[in-house]
Amino acid sequence: MGNDLSIWTLVLDASVIVQAVMALLMVASLVSWAVIFKKGRVISHSRRQADQFETAFWSGGDLTALYRSIETKGRAGTGEQSIFESGFGEFSRLRQLGTPTDQLLEGSRRAMRIAQMREMDRLERNLAMLATVGSTSPYVGLFGTVWGIMSAFHNLGNVQQATLAAVAPGIAEALIATAVGLGIAIAALVPLNFFNSRVDATLETIERYGSRLELLLAEKTVAAAHGGQHDG
């Protein structure tokens, strides 16, 4: 009976409803793995870019020169670089317009908050899909199992003698749907928890950087008001 209990055989011998449930679970699995690989690349790229930017930012160089070098590359940054581009860019624009100090800092602070929200949306994008797959797959599989067991017992009405051997294959075919649903849920929830922890850590780092940049811009404004120059 070893071949009869192979997963492939159980799926092929299952009822149409159970097979449809299995197909739906396979589609959900493919979608979740696509999200996992894409999100892994996004987070890895964000970490590399953050390391490069932090090295340049905290090297003690001129902030205006750093901003211009980023502008020259022509690529929108992520993470702390995105906060810097938005905050310092708005700060420079308002200062050229002769905006009062309080409005100058408020404008750059507002630009940084908007950039933080964009980063949050970017990092959390598609994570809800993983959560949905992880939370619903067991129930979808359970539906297939319940339906399969109902069909197995219904078919017993067509036989003269009800035995375990008669009902066992149908139950085994039905239970495979629950097993697959649980496997897909685990495969989605484990990466989801990992990504959530990385996203939370990244957002905390971005928020701390925004506060530091805000202090630097305030110092720069005070220094400029007193006729000094402070770009670090």
GROMACS elastic network, one bead per residue, 0.5 to 0.9 nm:
[ bonds ]
;  ai    aj funct       b0    kb
    1     4     6  0.50635   500
    1     5     6  0.64297   500
    2     5     6  0.53656   500
    2     6     6  0.67240   500
    3     6     6  0.53214   500
    3     7     6  0.89328   500
    3     9     6  0.73166   500
    4     7     6  0.85015   500
    4     9     6  0.60522   500
    4    10     6  0.70323   500
    4   169     6  0.84513   500
    5     8     6  0.84067   500
    5     9     6  0.67020   500
    5    10     6  0.63029   500
    5   169     6  0.83853   500
    5   172     6  0.78518   500
    5   173     6  0.86318   500
    6     9     6  0.53129   500
    6    10     6  0.62163   500
    6    11     6  0.87058   500
    7    10     6  0.51020   500
    7    11     6  0.61980   500
    7    12     6  0.86756   500
    7   173     6  0.85433   500
    7   176     6  0.73994   500
    8    11     6  0.51970   500
    8    12     6  0.62315   500
    8    13     6  0.86157   500
    9    12     6  0.51437   500
    9    13     6  0.60585   500
    9    14     6  0.84936   500
    9   173     6  0.85995   500
   10    13     6  0.52294   500
   10    14     6  0.60580   500
   10   169     6  0.81556   500
   10   170     6  0.87372   500
   10   172     6  0.71742   500
   10   174     6  0.83033   500
   10   176     6  0.73231   500
   11    14     6  0.52156   500
   11    15     6  0.84606   500
   11    18     6  0.80003   500
   11    19     6  0.65008   500
   11    22     6  0.79377   500
   11   173     6  0.64099   500
   11   174     6  0.86383   500
   11   176     6  0.75184   500
   11   177     6  0.84954   500
   12    15     6  0.82795   500
   12    19     6  0.75827   500
   12   173     6  0.87408   500
   13    19     6  0.88238   500
   13   169     6  0.88923   500
   13   170     6  0.84430   500
   13   173     6  0.69926   500
   14    17     6  0.81284   500
   14    18     6  0.60250   500
   14    19     6  0.62453   500
   14   148     6  0.74660   500
   14   170     6  0.72124   500
   14   172     6  0.89869   500
   14   173     6  0.53251   500
   14   174     6  0.68723   500
   15    18     6  0.52926   500
   15    19     6  0.62018   500
   15    20     6  0.86221   500
   15   147     6  0.88295   500
   15   148     6  0.67345   500
   15   151     6  0.79120   500
   15   170     6  0.86914   500
   15   173     6  0.82753   500
   15   174     6  0.83634   500
   16    19     6  0.50217   500
   16    20     6  0.60795   500
   16    21     6  0.86171   500
   17    20     6  0.50184   500
   17    21     6  0.62370   500
   17    22     6  0.86387   500
   17   144     6  0.68588   500
   17   147     6  0.74104   500
   17   148     6  0.77636   500
   18    21     6  0.50005   500
   18    22     6  0.61781   500
   18    23     6  0.86045   500
   18   141     6  0.85389   500
   18   143     6  0.84605   500
   18   145     6  0.71904   500
   18   147     6  0.71684   500
   18   148     6  0.63066   500
   18   173     6  0.82350   500
   18   174     6  0.67732   500
   18   177     6  0.69588   500
   19    23     6  0.61304   500
   19    24     6  0.86034   500
   19   144     6  0.81949   500
   19   177     6  0.84866   500
   20    23     6  0.50128   500
   20    24     6  0.62105   500
   20    25     6  0.86119   500
   20   144     6  0.84417   500
   21    24     6  0.50851   500
   21    25     6  0.62123   500
   21    26     6  0.86567   500
   21   140     6  0.68580   500
   21   141     6  0.67508   500
   21   143     6  0.79824   500
   21   144     6  0.57883   500
   21   177     6  0.72560   500
   22    25     6  0.50107   500
   22    26     6  0.61706   500
   22    27     6  0.86921   500
   22   140     6  0.88225   500
   22   141     6  0.74494   500
   22   144     6  0.78212   500
   22   176     6  0.87746   500
   22   177     6  0.61748   500
   22   180     6  0.76417   500
   22   181     6  0.82726   500
   23    26     6  0.50403   500
   23    27     6  0.63033   500
   23    28     6  0.86717   500
   24    27     6  0.51569   500
   24    28     6  0.62611   500
   24    29     6  0.86083   500
   24   140     6  0.85388   500
   25    28     6  0.50029   500
   25    29     6  0.60841   500
   25    30     6  0.86700   500
   25   133     6  0.88207   500
   25   137     6  0.67435   500
   25   140     6  0.75954   500
   25   141     6  0.75758   500
   25   177     6  0.85804   500
   25   180     6  0.75455   500
   25   181     6  0.65981   500
   25   184     6  0.75164   500
   26    30     6  0.62220   500
   26    31     6  0.86290   500
   26   180     6  0.86993   500
   26   184     6  0.83395   500
   27    30     6  0.51428   500
   27    31     6  0.62354   500
   27    32     6  0.86058   500
   28    31     6  0.51273   500
   28    32     6  0.60983   500
   28    33     6  0.86214   500
   28   133     6  0.64198   500
   28   137     6  0.80326   500
   28   184     6  0.80506   500
   29    32     6  0.51106   500
   29    33     6  0.61559   500
   29    34     6  0.85599   500
   29   133     6  0.77340   500
   29   184     6  0.59513   500
   29   185     6  0.85411   500
   29   187     6  0.82976   500
   29   188     6  0.79655   500
   30    33     6  0.52332   500
   30    34     6  0.61722   500
   30    35     6  0.86752   500
   31    34     6  0.51192   500
   31    35     6  0.62847   500
   31    36     6  0.86536   500
   31   129     6  0.84188   500
   31   130     6  0.85854   500
   31   133     6  0.88386   500
   32    35     6  0.50521   500
   32    36     6  0.61058   500
   32    37     6  0.87503   500
   32   129     6  0.71434   500
   32   130     6  0.57337   500
   32   133     6  0.70243   500
   32   134     6  0.88987   500
   32   184     6  0.86609   500
   32   187     6  0.84282   500
   32   188     6  0.63008   500
   33    37     6  0.61830   500
   33    38     6  0.84621   500
   33   130     6  0.88250   500
   33   187     6  0.83823   500
   33   188     6  0.76709   500
   34    37     6  0.54082   500
   34    38     6  0.61493   500
   34    39     6  0.84880   500
   35    38     6  0.51500   500
   35    39     6  0.58456   500
   35    40     6  0.82997   500
   35   126     6  0.66607   500
   35   127     6  0.77861   500
   35   129     6  0.79662   500
   35   130     6  0.74121   500
   36    39     6  0.52567   500
   36    40     6  0.59871   500
   36    41     6  0.86757   500
   36   127     6  0.87634   500
   36   130     6  0.80675   500
   36   188     6  0.79871   500
   36   191     6  0.69005   500
   36   192     6  0.80952   500
   36   195     6  0.88259   500
   37    40     6  0.50934   500
   37    41     6  0.63627   500
   37    42     6  0.87560   500
   38    41     6  0.52301   500
   38    42     6  0.62741   500
   38    43     6  0.87712   500
   39    43     6  0.61235   500
   39    44     6  0.84181   500
   39   123     6  0.80292   500
   39   124     6  0.89933   500
   39   125     6  0.85115   500
   39   126     6  0.81143   500
   39   127     6  0.83463   500
   39   195     6  0.78395   500
   40    43     6  0.53558   500
   40    44     6  0.60701   500
   40    45     6  0.85263   500
   40   195     6  0.79126   500
   41    44     6  0.50894   500
   41    45     6  0.59669   500
   41    46     6  0.84374   500
   42    45     6  0.52137   500
   42    46     6  0.60740   500
   42    47     6  0.86368   500
   42   123     6  0.77899   500
   43    46     6  0.50208   500
   43    47     6  0.61678   500
   43    48     6  0.87288   500
   43   123     6  0.75128   500
   43   195     6  0.82119   500
   43   198     6  0.78451   500
   43   199     6  0.79455   500
   44    47     6  0.52055   500
   44    48     6  0.63936   500
   44    49     6  0.87460   500
   45    48     6  0.52187   500
   45    49     6  0.61778   500
   45    50     6  0.84879   500
   46    49     6  0.52023   500
   46    50     6  0.59780   500
   46    51     6  0.86149   500
   46    77     6  0.89781   500
   46    78     6  0.63621   500
   46    79     6  0.65818   500
   46   202     6  0.89705   500
   47    50     6  0.50550   500
   47    51     6  0.62225   500
   47    52     6  0.87295   500
   47    79     6  0.83242   500
   47   202     6  0.84235   500
   48    51     6  0.52188   500
   48    52     6  0.63674   500
   48    53     6  0.87043   500
   49    52     6  0.51399   500
   49    53     6  0.61022   500
   49    54     6  0.85207   500
   49    77     6  0.79874   500
   49    78     6  0.73366   500
   49    79     6  0.79252   500
   49    80     6  0.88930   500
   49    81     6  0.80936   500
   50    53     6  0.51368   500
   50    54     6  0.59728   500
   50    55     6  0.85131   500
   50    78     6  0.75777   500
   50    79     6  0.62738   500
   50    80     6  0.63328   500
   50    81     6  0.70294   500
   51    54     6  0.52491   500
   51    55     6  0.62454   500
   51    56     6  0.88018   500
   52    55     6  0.52998   500
   52    56     6  0.64911   500
   52    57     6  0.87186   500
   53    56     6  0.51300   500
   53    57     6  0.59320   500
   53    58     6  0.84967   500
   53    80     6  0.74569   500
   53    81     6  0.62881   500
   54    58     6  0.59068   500
   54    59     6  0.82010   500
   54    80     6  0.77900   500
   54    81     6  0.82789   500
   55    58     6  0.56311   500
   55    59     6  0.60587   500
   56    59     6  0.53337   500
   56    60     6  0.80390   500
   56    61     6  0.76472   500
   56    66     6  0.76950   500
   57    60     6  0.68789   500
   57    61     6  0.71280   500
   57    62     6  0.87355   500
   57    63     6  0.75389   500
   57    66     6  0.74272   500
   57   232     6  0.87348   500
   58    61     6  0.75316   500
   58   232     6  0.83531   500
   59   232     6  0.89480   500
   60    63     6  0.84800   500
   60   231     6  0.85612   500
   60   232     6  0.56601   500
   61    64     6  0.88650   500
   61    65     6  0.76927   500
   61    66     6  0.73952   500
   61   231     6  0.75675   500
   61   232     6  0.63101   500
   62    65     6  0.52997   500
   62    66     6  0.62913   500
   62    67     6  0.87327   500
   62   230     6  0.84860   500
   62   231     6  0.50679   500
   62   232     6  0.58666   500
   63    67     6  0.60748   500
   63    68     6  0.85794   500
   63    88     6  0.83387   500
   63   231     6  0.54794   500
   63   232     6  0.62638   500
   64    67     6  0.50686   500
   64    68     6  0.62091   500
   64    69     6  0.86118   500
   64    88     6  0.83176   500
   64    92     6  0.85484   500
   64   231     6  0.71871   500
   65    68     6  0.51303   500
   65    69     6  0.61396   500
   65    70     6  0.86558   500
   66    69     6  0.51298   500
   66    70     6  0.62905   500
   66    71     6  0.86636   500
   67    70     6  0.51785   500
   67    71     6  0.62182   500
   67    72     6  0.86676   500
   67    84     6  0.79670   500
   67    85     6  0.67972   500
   67    88     6  0.75396   500
   67    89     6  0.76237   500
   68    72     6  0.60963   500
   68    73     6  0.88359   500
   69    72     6  0.50755   500
   69    73     6  0.66701   500
   70    73     6  0.53915   500
   70    74     6  0.70212   500
   70    75     6  0.77132   500
   70    76     6  0.85495   500
   70    77     6  0.83424   500
   70    81     6  0.87425   500
   70    85     6  0.80100   500
   71    74     6  0.53394   500
   71    75     6  0.74826   500
   71    76     6  0.84730   500
   71    85     6  0.83717   500
   72    75     6  0.83564   500
   73    76     6  0.86336   500
   76    81     6  0.85348   500
   76    82     6  0.70933   500
   76    85     6  0.84401   500
   77    80     6  0.80828   500
   77    81     6  0.52689   500
   77    83     6  0.85368   500
   77    84     6  0.89790   500
   77    85     6  0.76392   500
   78    81     6  0.55486   500
   78    83     6  0.78596   500
   78   119     6  0.70628   500
   79    82     6  0.53849   500
   79    83     6  0.66635   500
   79    84     6  0.88840   500
   79   115     6  0.88247   500
   79   116     6  0.80973   500
   79   119     6  0.65125   500
   79   202     6  0.77344   500
   79   203     6  0.81663   500
   79   205     6  0.86718   500
   79   206     6  0.62560   500
   80    83     6  0.50312   500
   80    84     6  0.61542   500
   80    85     6  0.86053   500
   80   116     6  0.89113   500
   80   205     6  0.80401   500
   80   206     6  0.55239   500
   80   207     6  0.86790   500
   80   209     6  0.65692   500
   80   210     6  0.76161   500
   81    85     6  0.60477   500
   81    86     6  0.85512   500
   82    85     6  0.51391   500
   82    86     6  0.61931   500
   82    87     6  0.84567   500
   82   112     6  0.83802   500
   82   115     6  0.64412   500
   82   116     6  0.81249   500
   82   119     6  0.79890   500
   83    86     6  0.52953   500
   83    87     6  0.58683   500
   83    88     6  0.81471   500
   83   111     6  0.80506   500
   83   112     6  0.53073   500
   83   113     6  0.81216   500
   83   114     6  0.87145   500
   83   115     6  0.56144   500
   83   116     6  0.66527   500
   83   119     6  0.88099   500
   83   206     6  0.76265   500
   83   209     6  0.81535   500
   83   210     6  0.65926   500
   83   213     6  0.86752   500
   84    87     6  0.51848   500
   84    88     6  0.55182   500
   84    89     6  0.75332   500
   84   112     6  0.75665   500
   84   115     6  0.89890   500
   84   209     6  0.88375   500
   84   210     6  0.78269   500
   84   213     6  0.74255   500
   85    88     6  0.56518   500
   85    89     6  0.54314   500
   85    90     6  0.81748   500
   85   112     6  0.86127   500
   85   115     6  0.88682   500
   86    89     6  0.52197   500
   86    90     6  0.60404   500
   86    91     6  0.84454   500
   86   108     6  0.74007   500
   86   111     6  0.55424   500
   86   112     6  0.57553   500
   86   114     6  0.83459   500
   86   115     6  0.64768   500
   87    90     6  0.53803   500
   87    91     6  0.60771   500
   87    92     6  0.86684   500
   87   107     6  0.81073   500
   87   109     6  0.64875   500
   87   110     6  0.79234   500
   87   111     6  0.54257   500
   87   113     6  0.86611   500
   87   115     6  0.82939   500
   87   210     6  0.83801   500
   87   213     6  0.80302   500
   87   214     6  0.81075   500
   87   217     6  0.89080   500
   88    92     6  0.60306   500
   88    93     6  0.84750   500
   88   108     6  0.66921   500
   88   111     6  0.88458   500
   88   112     6  0.86782   500
   88   213     6  0.84090   500
   88   217     6  0.78103   500
   89    92     6  0.52611   500
   89    93     6  0.61925   500
   89    94     6  0.86909   500
   89   108     6  0.78654   500
   89   111     6  0.87657   500
   90    93     6  0.50367   500
   90    94     6  0.60857   500
   90    95     6  0.84223   500
   90   104     6  0.83309   500
   90   107     6  0.66789   500
   90   108     6  0.52875   500
   90   109     6  0.88965   500
   90   111     6  0.67080   500
   90   112     6  0.89113   500
   91    94     6  0.53876   500
   91    95     6  0.60807   500
   91    96     6  0.86728   500
   91   104     6  0.61585   500
   91   105     6  0.70062   500
   91   107     6  0.69681   500
   91   108     6  0.51237   500
   91   109     6  0.87818   500
   91   111     6  0.89269   500
   91   217     6  0.78345   500
   92    95     6  0.51136   500
   92    96     6  0.62272   500
   92    97     6  0.87544   500
   92   104     6  0.88346   500
   92   108     6  0.88259   500
   93    96     6  0.53299   500
   93    97     6  0.65712   500
   94    97     6  0.50362   500
   94    98     6  0.64957   500
   94    99     6  0.54713   500
   94   100     6  0.86347   500
   94   103     6  0.84043   500
   94   104     6  0.59702   500
   94   107     6  0.76860   500
   94   108     6  0.84880   500
   95    98     6  0.50867   500
   95    99     6  0.56359   500
   95   100     6  0.81038   500
   95   101     6  0.84388   500
   95   104     6  0.66890   500
   96    99     6  0.75919   500
   98   101     6  0.88447   500
   98   104     6  0.87835   500
   99   102     6  0.83662   500
   99   103     6  0.64146   500
   99   104     6  0.57996   500
  100   103     6  0.54771   500
  100   104     6  0.59362   500
  100   105     6  0.88193   500
  101   105     6  0.63203   500
  101   106     6  0.85489   500
  101   218     6  0.87359   500
  101   221     6  0.69407   500
  101   222     6  0.85601   500
  101   225     6  0.87512   500
  102   105     6  0.54715   500
  102   106     6  0.61797   500
  102   107     6  0.85837   500
  103   107     6  0.58592   500
  103   108     6  0.85389   500
  104   107     6  0.53165   500
  104   108     6  0.64650   500
  104   109     6  0.86603   500
  104   221     6  0.85866   500
  105   108     6  0.52273   500
  105   109     6  0.60071   500
  105   110     6  0.85243   500
  105   214     6  0.76566   500
  105   217     6  0.73255   500
  105   218     6  0.68474   500
  105   221     6  0.83677   500
  106   110     6  0.60349   500
  106   111     6  0.85751   500
  107   110     6  0.51292   500
  107   111     6  0.62465   500
  107   112     6  0.86900   500
  108   111     6  0.50400   500
  108   112     6  0.61976   500
  108   113     6  0.86724   500
  108   214     6  0.79015   500
  108   217     6  0.85986   500
  109   112     6  0.51435   500
  109   113     6  0.62743   500
  109   114     6  0.87695   500
  109   210     6  0.83515   500
  109   214     6  0.68684   500
  110   113     6  0.51236   500
  110   114     6  0.63460   500
  110   115     6  0.86887   500
  111   114     6  0.51915   500
  111   115     6  0.62613   500
  111   116     6  0.86864   500
  112   116     6  0.61079   500
  112   117     6  0.86467   500
  112   210     6  0.68281   500
  112   214     6  0.88793   500
  113   117     6  0.63016   500
  113   118     6  0.87054   500
  113   207     6  0.90000   500
  113   210     6  0.83384   500
  114   117     6  0.51389   500
  114   118     6  0.63220   500
  114   119     6  0.87185   500
  115   118     6  0.50299   500
  115   119     6  0.62184   500
  115   120     6  0.86216   500
  116   119     6  0.50438   500
  116   120     6  0.61637   500
  116   121     6  0.86687   500
  116   203     6  0.79726   500
  116   206     6  0.73209   500
  116   207     6  0.75036   500
  116   210     6  0.84917   500
  117   121     6  0.62324   500
  117   122     6  0.85691   500
  118   121     6  0.51399   500
  118   122     6  0.61175   500
  118   123     6  0.86438   500
  119   123     6  0.60504   500
  119   124     6  0.84211   500
  119   203     6  0.79499   500
  119   206     6  0.88430   500
  120   123     6  0.53016   500
  120   124     6  0.60007   500
  120   125     6  0.82797   500
  120   199     6  0.81967   500
  120   203     6  0.69637   500
  121   124     6  0.53150   500
  121   125     6  0.57705   500
  122   125     6  0.53419   500
  122   126     6  0.89942   500
  123   126     6  0.86309   500
  123   127     6  0.84758   500
  123   199     6  0.63126   500
  123   202     6  0.88442   500
  123   203     6  0.87435   500
  124   127     6  0.55827   500
  124   128     6  0.77943   500
  124   195     6  0.87286   500
  124   196     6  0.80007   500
  124   199     6  0.71728   500
  125   128     6  0.72985   500
  125   129     6  0.86520   500
  126   129     6  0.51633   500
  126   130     6  0.69501   500
  126   131     6  0.89703   500
  127   130     6  0.51909   500
  127   131     6  0.63735   500
  127   132     6  0.86712   500
  127   192     6  0.67921   500
  127   195     6  0.80731   500
  127   196     6  0.81170   500
  128   132     6  0.60720   500
  128   133     6  0.86109   500
  128   192     6  0.89709   500
  129   132     6  0.50438   500
  129   133     6  0.62094   500
  129   134     6  0.85083   500
  130   133     6  0.51426   500
  130   134     6  0.59978   500
  130   135     6  0.85108   500
  130   185     6  0.87687   500
  130   188     6  0.55792   500
  130   189     6  0.68863   500
  130   191     6  0.84440   500
  130   192     6  0.63159   500
  131   134     6  0.50733   500
  131   135     6  0.60365   500
  131   136     6  0.84646   500
  131   185     6  0.88326   500
  131   188     6  0.72604   500
  131   189     6  0.66901   500
  131   192     6  0.69266   500
  132   135     6  0.52586   500
  132   136     6  0.59191   500
  132   137     6  0.80877   500
  132   188     6  0.89818   500
  133   136     6  0.54472   500
  133   137     6  0.55776   500
  133   138     6  0.88908   500
  133   184     6  0.76869   500
  133   185     6  0.62947   500
  133   188     6  0.66359   500
  133   189     6  0.82667   500
  134   137     6  0.58841   500
  134   138     6  0.77333   500
  134   181     6  0.88513   500
  134   182     6  0.84495   500
  134   184     6  0.70163   500
  134   186     6  0.66486   500
  134   187     6  0.77622   500
  134   188     6  0.52422   500
  134   189     6  0.53388   500
  134   192     6  0.86788   500
  135   138     6  0.69555   500
  135   139     6  0.78767   500
  135   185     6  0.66367   500
  135   188     6  0.89869   500
  135   189     6  0.81851   500
  136   139     6  0.53454   500
  136   140     6  0.62042   500
  136   141     6  0.86644   500
  136   181     6  0.84051   500
  136   185     6  0.76819   500
  137   140     6  0.50604   500
  137   141     6  0.60887   500
  137   142     6  0.84305   500
  137   178     6  0.85444   500
  137   180     6  0.83937   500
  137   182     6  0.66591   500
  137   183     6  0.86478   500
  137   184     6  0.66286   500
  137   185     6  0.56225   500
  138   141     6  0.50935   500
  138   142     6  0.59798   500
  138   143     6  0.85866   500
  138   177     6  0.87035   500
  138   178     6  0.62186   500
  138   179     6  0.81586   500
  138   180     6  0.80905   500
  138   182     6  0.50347   500
  138   183     6  0.83908   500
  138   184     6  0.80798   500
  138   185     6  0.65427   500
  139   143     6  0.60972   500
  139   144     6  0.86630   500
  139   178     6  0.78866   500
  139   181     6  0.74298   500
  139   182     6  0.87748   500
  140   143     6  0.51088   500
  140   144     6  0.65262   500
  140   145     6  0.87707   500
  140   177     6  0.81461   500
  140   178     6  0.78091   500
  140   181     6  0.67684   500
  141   144     6  0.51162   500
  141   145     6  0.62528   500
  141   146     6  0.87272   500
  141   174     6  0.89296   500
  141   175     6  0.83333   500
  141   176     6  0.81308   500
  141   179     6  0.73155   500
  141   180     6  0.68196   500
  141   182     6  0.75555   500
  142   146     6  0.60917   500
  142   147     6  0.84667   500
  142   174     6  0.87651   500
  142   175     6  0.79995   500
  142   177     6  0.67260   500
  142   179     6  0.87383   500
  142   181     6  0.75832   500
  143   146     6  0.51891   500
  143   147     6  0.61242   500
  143   148     6  0.84887   500
  143   177     6  0.82303   500
  143   178     6  0.80615   500
  144   147     6  0.51609   500
  144   148     6  0.60191   500
  144   149     6  0.85901   500
  144   174     6  0.64118   500
  144   175     6  0.80313   500
  144   176     6  0.87572   500
  144   177     6  0.57471   500
  144   178     6  0.72480   500
  145   148     6  0.50489   500
  145   149     6  0.61181   500
  145   150     6  0.85034   500
  145   171     6  0.78400   500
  145   172     6  0.89790   500
  145   173     6  0.80234   500
  145   175     6  0.51410   500
  145   176     6  0.73584   500
  145   177     6  0.57106   500
  145   178     6  0.60605   500
  146   149     6  0.51907   500
  146   150     6  0.61146   500
  146   151     6  0.86008   500
  146   174     6  0.71766   500
  146   175     6  0.83672   500
  147   150     6  0.50741   500
  147   151     6  0.62123   500
  147   152     6  0.86390   500
  147   174     6  0.74400   500
  148   151     6  0.50368   500
  148   152     6  0.61205   500
  148   153     6  0.87250   500
  148   170     6  0.67237   500
  148   171     6  0.67009   500
  148   172     6  0.89212   500
  148   173     6  0.71586   500
  148   175     6  0.79037   500
  148   177     6  0.89829   500
  149   153     6  0.62301   500
  149   154     6  0.84143   500
  149   167     6  0.87039   500
  149   170     6  0.66138   500
  149   171     6  0.53483   500
  149   172     6  0.87238   500
  149   173     6  0.85883   500
  149   174     6  0.60188   500
  149   175     6  0.81990   500
  150   153     6  0.53517   500
  150   154     6  0.60466   500
  150   155     6  0.86328   500
  150   171     6  0.89120   500
  151   155     6  0.61238   500
  151   156     6  0.87554   500
  151   170     6  0.76842   500
  151   171     6  0.89668   500
  152   155     6  0.52667   500
  152   156     6  0.66625   500
  152   166     6  0.86811   500
  152   167     6  0.59996   500
  152   168     6  0.83506   500
  152   169     6  0.82721   500
  152   171     6  0.64742   500
  152   174     6  0.85843   500
  153   156     6  0.51219   500
  153   157     6  0.73365   500
  153   167     6  0.68181   500
  153   170     6  0.83048   500
  153   171     6  0.87538   500
  154   157     6  0.57455   500
  154   158     6  0.79392   500
  155   158     6  0.56027   500
  155   159     6  0.74837   500
  155   167     6  0.84312   500
  156   159     6  0.54682   500
  156   160     6  0.82293   500
  156   161     6  0.81103   500
  156   162     6  0.61567   500
  156   163     6  0.87633   500
  156   166     6  0.74767   500
  156   167     6  0.71613   500
  157   160     6  0.77750   500
  157   161     6  0.89777   500
  157   162     6  0.82009   500
  159   162     6  0.66988   500
  159   166     6  0.87074   500
  161   166     6  0.87050   500
  162   165     6  0.84018   500
  162   166     6  0.65451   500
  162   167     6  0.76234   500
  163   166     6  0.52298   500
  163   167     6  0.66626   500
  163   168     6  0.85792   500
  164   167     6  0.53057   500
  164   168     6  0.56328   500
  164   169     6  0.89442   500
  165   168     6  0.54021   500
  165   169     6  0.72815   500
  166   169     6  0.69403   500
  166   170     6  0.80057   500
  167   170     6  0.55992   500
  167   171     6  0.63771   500
  167   172     6  0.87851   500
  168   171     6  0.51547   500
  168   172     6  0.60794   500
  168   173     6  0.86026   500
  169   172     6  0.50804   500
  169   173     6  0.61514   500
  169   174     6  0.86042   500
  170   173     6  0.51293   500
  170   174     6  0.62340   500
  170   175     6  0.86970   500
  171   174     6  0.50190   500
  171   175     6  0.60802   500
  171   176     6  0.87587   500
  172   175     6  0.51384   500
  172   176     6  0.64643   500
  173   176     6  0.55948   500
  173   177     6  0.76198   500
  174   177     6  0.58555   500
  174   178     6  0.76406   500
  175   178     6  0.53776   500
  175   179     6  0.64874   500
  175   180     6  0.88166   500
  176   180     6  0.61257   500
  176   181     6  0.84976   500
  177   180     6  0.52076   500
  177   181     6  0.60857   500
  177   182     6  0.86393   500
  178   182     6  0.61265   500
  178   183     6  0.85453   500
  179   182     6  0.52547   500
  179   183     6  0.62071   500
  179   184     6  0.87143   500
  180   183     6  0.50339   500
  180   184     6  0.61580   500
  180   185     6  0.85331   500
  181   184     6  0.52554   500
  181   185     6  0.61476   500
  181   186     6  0.87063   500
  182   185     6  0.50404   500
  182   186     6  0.61958   500
  182   187     6  0.85781   500
  183   186     6  0.52635   500
  183   187     6  0.61826   500
  183   188     6  0.87015   500
  184   187     6  0.50408   500
  184   188     6  0.62316   500
  184   189     6  0.86573   500
  185   188     6  0.51786   500
  185   189     6  0.60316   500
  185   190     6  0.85925   500
  186   189     6  0.51802   500
  186   190     6  0.60395   500
  186   191     6  0.87619   500
  187   190     6  0.59548   500
  187   191     6  0.70482   500
  187   192     6  0.88957   500
  188   191     6  0.58916   500
  188   192     6  0.61767   500
  188   193     6  0.89150   500
  189   193     6  0.61318   500
  189   194     6  0.86021   500
  190   193     6  0.54000   500
  190   194     6  0.64748   500
  190   195     6  0.87935   500
  191   195     6  0.60064   500
  191   196     6  0.84617   500
  192   195     6  0.51144   500
  192   196     6  0.60317   500
  192   197     6  0.86094   500
  193   196     6  0.51141   500
  193   197     6  0.62853   500
  193   198     6  0.87288   500
  194   197     6  0.53071   500
  194   198     6  0.63626   500
  194   199     6  0.86567   500
  195   198     6  0.50618   500
  195   199     6  0.59510   500
  195   200     6  0.84515   500
  196   199     6  0.50643   500
  196   200     6  0.60166   500
  196   201     6  0.85231   500
  197   200     6  0.51791   500
  197   201     6  0.61969   500
  197   202     6  0.85954   500
  198   201     6  0.51333   500
  198   202     6  0.60819   500
  198   203     6  0.85926   500
  199   202     6  0.50345   500
  199   203     6  0.60861   500
  199   204     6  0.85505   500
  200   203     6  0.51896   500
  200   204     6  0.61909   500
  200   205     6  0.86524   500
  201   204     6  0.51676   500
  201   205     6  0.62610   500
  201   206     6  0.86918   500
  202   205     6  0.50739   500
  202   206     6  0.61832   500
  202   207     6  0.86201   500
  203   207     6  0.60870   500
  203   208     6  0.86063   500
  204   207     6  0.50733   500
  204   208     6  0.62294   500
  204   209     6  0.85690   500
  205   208     6  0.51780   500
  205   209     6  0.61248   500
  205   210     6  0.86059   500
  206   209     6  0.50297   500
  206   210     6  0.61206   500
  206   211     6  0.87372   500
  207   210     6  0.50768   500
  207   211     6  0.64359   500
  207   212     6  0.88000   500
  208   211     6  0.52098   500
  208   212     6  0.63578   500
  208   213     6  0.86895   500
  209   212     6  0.50422   500
  209   213     6  0.60665   500
  209   214     6  0.84703   500
  210   213     6  0.50965   500
  210   214     6  0.60689   500
  210   215     6  0.87004   500
  211   214     6  0.50590   500
  211   215     6  0.64063   500
  211   216     6  0.87970   500
  212   215     6  0.51408   500
  212   216     6  0.63145   500
  212   217     6  0.87255   500
  213   217     6  0.61710   500
  213   218     6  0.85406   500
  214   217     6  0.51658   500
  214   218     6  0.61952   500
  214   219     6  0.86758   500
  215   218     6  0.50120   500
  215   219     6  0.61822   500
  215   220     6  0.85233   500
  216   219     6  0.50703   500
  216   220     6  0.60836   500
  216   221     6  0.85993   500
  216   230     6  0.89193   500
  216   231     6  0.83445   500
  216   232     6  0.72845   500
  217   221     6  0.61039   500
  217   222     6  0.86196   500
  217   231     6  0.87443   500
  218   221     6  0.50605   500
  218   222     6  0.62461   500
  218   223     6  0.85648   500
  219   222     6  0.51260   500
  219   223     6  0.60340   500
  219   224     6  0.84705   500
  219   230     6  0.74843   500
  220   223     6  0.51226   500
  220   224     6  0.60728   500
  220   225     6  0.85478   500
  220   228     6  0.86073   500
  220   229     6  0.73152   500
  220   230     6  0.53422   500
  220   231     6  0.65249   500
  220   232     6  0.81829   500
  221   224     6  0.50985   500
  221   225     6  0.61045   500
  221   226     6  0.87342   500
  221   230     6  0.85728   500
  222   225     6  0.50290   500
  222   226     6  0.64038   500
  222   227     6  0.87397   500
  222   228     6  0.83809   500
  223   226     6  0.52152   500
  223   227     6  0.63082   500
  223   229     6  0.59772   500
  223   230     6  0.61884   500
  224   228     6  0.51256   500
  224   229     6  0.59495   500
  224   230     6  0.74786   500
  225   228     6  0.73403   500
  226   229     6  0.88330   500
